[in-house]
C-alpha cells in the first residue's frame, strides 16, 4: 500500500485526479489538501482511502504546520502530485510580503517537496504541474512569460515596474506564465540535486469549463466566456484544449508510469522537450540557490 499527497485536490484537475486515483487504487492512501479543511473533508467523505488536510501553499507557516502533521501521522510518502497553483488578477502579497503567485506556484512547491524529501520512498515520484504557457513560441491565449530574477519575481512592487503590461489582469497573467516557467527550472534542479527520486513536470493543457478553477479570480464576463465559450474550442483545437477529465486521465497515467525519467516534461500523455528557454541552467541554479537560502532562513 502506498501513500500519495495531492495538493489542490478539491477543484478542477486536482479533484478529478484524486477521485480517479482513489477509486482505481482503493488499497492506497491519498492525502488530499485544500486551503480550507472543510472543502477537503467534503471530497474525502466519499472515499475511505482519502485523508483530508489543509495547507495554504502561499504561506510558509501553513506549509510548516502541514509538514509537521504529515511527519506525525505517517512514516513514509510514496509520491506527491503538486497540483495546487494560483493566478491573481490584482496585486496580491502573502503575509510575509512575497508576491502571491510566486509564493504559491514556486516557493510553496519547493518548501513542501524539499521539506518532505526525508520521508520519500526510494521509488517515489513527484509530479509538478506546469503549463505550456511557459513557452513563448506556442499559442496559448496567454501573454508570454517575462522571467526575472527570483528576488524580483518575489517582489510585487519591484517586478511590476519592470514587467511590461497593459492592465493589472494582464500583469497577473504574466506572473502566472513566468511562474510556470520557474516550475520547470525547479523540476530540473530537483532532478539534479536529488538523484534518489523522480521529478517530472506535467502540462495538462488548456482546460476551460465549469470544472476548471482557472476563472476563480476573473471578472464575471471573463469567467462566463472561459466557462461557456472557450470549451467549444476543443472541437477545433483538440491538441490544445482539453477537458478536465482528459487531463486528469493523462495525469494519472503519468503518475503511475514506472518508467518515468527525472527531469522529463510530459505534455499530456507524451514526453516532449519543454521550451528552449526552460533549459537555462544559470536561471535554474539561481532559482535553486534563492529558494534554498529562504528555506534555511525559515528553519
Residue pairs with C-beta under 8 A, 6 or more apart in sequence:
1 27
1 28
1 29
2 25
2 28
2 29
2 78
2 79
2 121
3 28
3 29
3 30
3 31
3 74
3 76
3 77
3 78
3 79
4 21
4 28
4 29
4 30
4 31
4 77
4 78
4 79
4 80
4 81
4 255
5 30
5 31
5 33
5 70
5 77
5 79
5 80
5 81
5 116
6 14
6 17
6 18
6 21
6 30
6 31
6 32
6 33
6 80
6 81
6 83
7 14
7 33
7 55
7 57
7 80
7 81
7 82
7 83
7 84
7 112
8 14
8 33
8 34
8 83
8 84
8 85
8 213
9 15
9 17
9 18
9 30
9 32
9 33
9 34
9 40
9 43
9 83
10 32
10 34
10 36
10 39
10 40
10 42
10 43
11 211
11 213
12 207
12 211
12 212
12 213
12 214
12 244
13 83
13 129
13 204
13 207
13 212
13 213
13 244
13 247
13 248
13 251
14 32
14 81
14 83
14 84
15 43
15 211
16 211
16 244
16 245
16 247
16 248
17 81
17 83
17 248
17 251
17 252
17 255
18 30
18 32
18 43
18 50
19 43
19 47
20 248
20 249
20 252
21 28
21 30
21 252
21 255
22 28
22 30
22 47
22 49
22 50
23 47
24 252
25 49
26 48
26 49
27 49
28 49
29 49
29 50
29 51
30 47
30 49
30 50
30 51
31 50
31 51
31 53
31 70
31 74
32 40
32 43
32 44
32 50
32 51
32 52
32 53
33 40
33 52
33 53
33 54
33 55
33 66
33 84
34 40
34 43
34 52
34 54
34 55
35 54
35 55
35 56
36 54
37 52
37 53
37 54
40 52
40 53
40 54
41 52
43 50
43 52
44 50
44 51
44 52
51 73
53 66
53 69
53 70
54 62
54 66
55 62
55 63
55 65
55 66
55 112
56 62
56 63
57 63
57 84
57 103
57 104
57 108
57 109
57 112
58 86
58 94
58 98
58 100
58 103
58 104
58 108
59 94
59 95
59 96
59 103
59 108
60 94
60 96
60 107
60 108
60 111
60 298
61 95
63 108
63 111
63 112
63 115
64 115
64 298
66 112
67 112
67 115
67 116
70 77
70 116
70 119
71 119
74 119
75 119
76 119
76 120
76 121
77 116
77 119
77 120
77 121
77 124
78 120
78 121
78 123
78 124
78 125
79 124
79 125
79 126
79 127
79 255
80 112
80 113
80 116
80 124
80 126
80 127
81 127
81 129
81 251
81 255
82 109
82 112
82 113
82 126
82 127
82 128
82 129
83 127
83 129
83 251
84 104
84 108
85 104
85 105
85 129
85 179
86 100
86 101
86 104
86 105
87 101
87 172
87 173
87 175
87 176
87 214
87 216
87 217
88 100
88 101
88 172
88 175
88 217
89 168
89 169
89 172
89 217
89 218
89 219
90 168
90 172
90 217
91 99
91 156
91 160
91 168
91 171
92 99
92 100
92 101
92 156
93 99
93 100
93 156
94 100
94 103
96 103
98 107
98 154
99 153
99 154
99 155
99 156
99 159
99 175
101 172
101 175
101 176
101 179
102 150
102 153
102 154
102 175
102 179
102 182
103 154
105 176
105 179
105 180
105 182
105 183
106 150
106 153
106 179
106 182
106 183
106 186
106 287
106 291
107 154
107 291
107 294
109 128
109 183
109 186
110 186
110 291
110 295
111 291
111 295
111 298
113 126
113 128
113 190
114 291
114 295
115 295
117 194
117 197
120 126
120 196
120 197
122 196
122 197
123 198
123 258
124 197
124 198
125 197
125 198
125 200
125 255
125 260
126 190
126 197
126 198
126 199
126 200
127 200
127 201
127 202
127 251
127 254
127 255
128 183
128 186
128 187
128 199
128 200
128 201
128 202
129 183
129 201
129 202
129 203
129 204
129 251
130 180
130 183
130 184
130 187
130 201
130 202
130 203
130 265
130 274
131 140
131 177
131 180
131 203
131 204
132 138
132 140
132 203
132 205
132 206
132 267
133 140
133 142
133 145
133 176
133 177
133 180
134 145
134 177
134 180
134 181
134 183
134 184
134 274
134 275
134 277
134 278
135 274
135 275
135 277
135 278
136 144
136 145
136 275
136 277
137 275
137 276
138 275
139 240
140 177
140 206
140 240
141 206
142 173
142 176
142 177
143 165
143 170
143 173
143 174
143 177
144 174
144 177
145 174
145 177
145 178
145 180
145 181
145 277
146 162
146 163
146 164
146 174
146 178
147 153
147 178
147 181
147 182
147 277
147 283
148 159
148 162
148 163
148 178
149 286
149 290
150 182
150 286
150 287
150 290
150 291
151 290
152 158
152 159
152 162
153 159
153 175
153 178
153 179
153 182
159 175
160 171
163 171
163 174
163 175
165 171
165 174
169 218
169 219
169 222
172 217
181 275
181 277
181 278
182 287
183 201
184 201
184 265
184 274
184 275
184 278
185 278
185 280
185 283
185 284
185 287
185 288
186 287
186 288
186 291
187 199
187 200
187 201
187 263
187 265
188 263
188 278
188 279
188 281
188 284
189 284
189 285
189 287
189 288
190 199
190 262
191 198
191 199
191 262
191 263
192 263
193 288
195 262
197 262
198 260
198 261
198 262
199 262
199 263
200 254
200 260
200 261
200 262
200 263
200 264
200 265
200 266
201 264
201 265
201 266
201 274
202 250
202 251
202 254
202 266
203 265
203 266
203 267
203 268
204 242
204 247
204 250
204 251
204 268
205 240
205 241
205 242
205 246
205 247
205 267
205 268
206 230
206 233
206 240
206 241
206 242
207 214
207 241
207 242
207 243
207 244
207 247
208 214
208 215
208 226
208 227
208 229
208 230
208 231
208 233
208 241
209 226
209 227
209 230
209 231
209 243
209 244
210 227
211 243
211 244
211 245
212 226
212 227
212 244
214 226
215 222
215 223
215 226
215 227
218 226
230 241
231 241
231 243
233 240
233 241
234 241
234 242
234 243
242 250
242 268
246 268
247 268
250 266
250 268
250 269
253 269
254 260
254 266
254 269
264 271
265 271
265 272
265 273
265 274
265 278
266 272
